Each structure stands twice: as C-alpha cells, then as structure tokens.
C-alpha cells in the first residue's frame, strides 16, 4: 500500500531528460552562437570564444596598468629632477616596459614626459 502512494508518474524521467537537453542546448547556443560576429557565415572563422575575449581584456588591462605605473614613475622622477627623464630604456622584450599583447616596447617622448603604447586598439590608454 505504501508503494502505491509514493509511485512516480510514468513520464517523469522523459520530462527530466528533455529539460536537461534543453538546458545544455541553451548553454551551447549562448557560448558559441552569441560569440559570432554579425554577418559571419558558417564557412568563415568563428569569433573568439568568451575565455579568449576575457584573456584579451585582461592583457589590455595589464597594458593600461603598466602605462599608469610608468607614468607615475616618470612623474616622480620629474619632481625630483625638475624635468622629465631624458632616457627611457625599455630593455629586453617583456616586463613592465613592453605591451603584454604585442610585446612591443612603449614609446616615450622626453620633451613632454608622455609614454604610450603603439599596439592597435591601445591608443586610448
């Protein structure tokens, strides 16, 4: 008698299975389908995935942080010496004096104390 009271409906497992498949399909569409650039066909290259976009954004933020710290360093040298440093030696590839995206050294103008990144897309940093 107790078994008859707790008996599950016959089609419940099928509904569960369909619900799981629908959720997985939504996740796949959200991950791949929405990351395509507008106007791309099936034969064209897919847009970069979300993790790759996050890595690109992190590298751009790292570039902005490097430039900010270098600007603070240049300003501190200016207050000590009364003028902007005349020499900016970026040294070997990599490190704080190079863009983490392109690996190119930052450019420096000793007359104005301005330092900037030459990587396309980093003009506003």
N, C-alpha and C positions, 0 to 999 in steps of 0.2 A: 504494500500500500504506500509506503514512503517513497519508493522508487517512482511510482506513478505521479506523485506530487511534484517531484523535482526533475521530471523529464524535460529535456530541452526540445525546443521546436526543431523540426526536421531540416529546415533550410537555413538554419543559423550559421553553420560553417561556411556555406556558399556565400552568404552576405558578408561575412568577415573577410573571406578571401578576396572578394571583389573590392571591398573597401581598401584593403592593403594594396592591391594592384593599382587602384585609382590614386592613392597617396603617392606611391612610387612613381607613377606616370607624371603627376604634378611636379614632383621634385626634379625629375629628369628634364621636363619642359622648362622649369624655372632656371635650372642650372645651365643647360645648353641652348635652349631655344631663345631665351631672352638676352643671351650674350652675343647674339649675332648682330652685325652691323646692319643698318637699314639698307635694303636693296641688294643684299648678298644673295646669290643663287646657291643651289646645292653643290655646284661644281667649284665654287670659289672657296677660298680659305676661310675657315671658321674664325670668328673673333676670338681674342684671347679669353681664356677662362677666368672665372672670378678670382681664384687664388693668384693667377699671374697678374691680374689687374691690381690686386692688393700688394703684391711684391713691387710692382712698378710705382704705386703710390708711396710705398714705404721708402723706396730709393729716392724718389723725388723729395720726400720729407727729409731724408738724410742729407740730401744736397742743400736744401734750404737751411738746415741746422748747421752744416759745415760753413756755409757762407755767413750765417749770423755770427758764429763764433769767430771766424776770421775777421769780420768787420769789427767786433768788439776788441780783438787783439790789435788791429790797426789803429782803432781809436785810442786804446790805452798807450800805444807807442807814440801817438801824436801828442797826447797830453804830457808825456814825459819829455819828449824831444822838441815839442813846439811845432813840428812839421810832420807830414806823413812820411813813413819809411820809404826810402828810395829803392830798396831791393826787396823783391818778393821771389824767393826761390822755392818753387813747388817741390823740388826734389824728385825722387823716383816715383814711378807710377803707383797710384793707390794712396791711401791715407786721407787725412783731412783736407789736403790741398788739391785733391782731384775729385771730379764728379763721379759718384758711385754708379751712375747709369752708363756714361760713355767712357770713363777713365781718362778724359782729357783734363789737363790742369786748368785751374781757374785763372782768368785774366785779371791783371792788376794795373791800374793807372796811378803812378806815384804822384802825379800833379794834383789829382783830386782825391786820392785815397779810395777810389771806387774799385770794388772787386766784384766780378760777375762770372757766371757760367756760360760757356759757349754751346752747350748742348741744346738742340732744338726743343722747344717747349719749356725751357727753363728761363726764358727772357724776363719773366716777371719776378723771379726770385731775388 
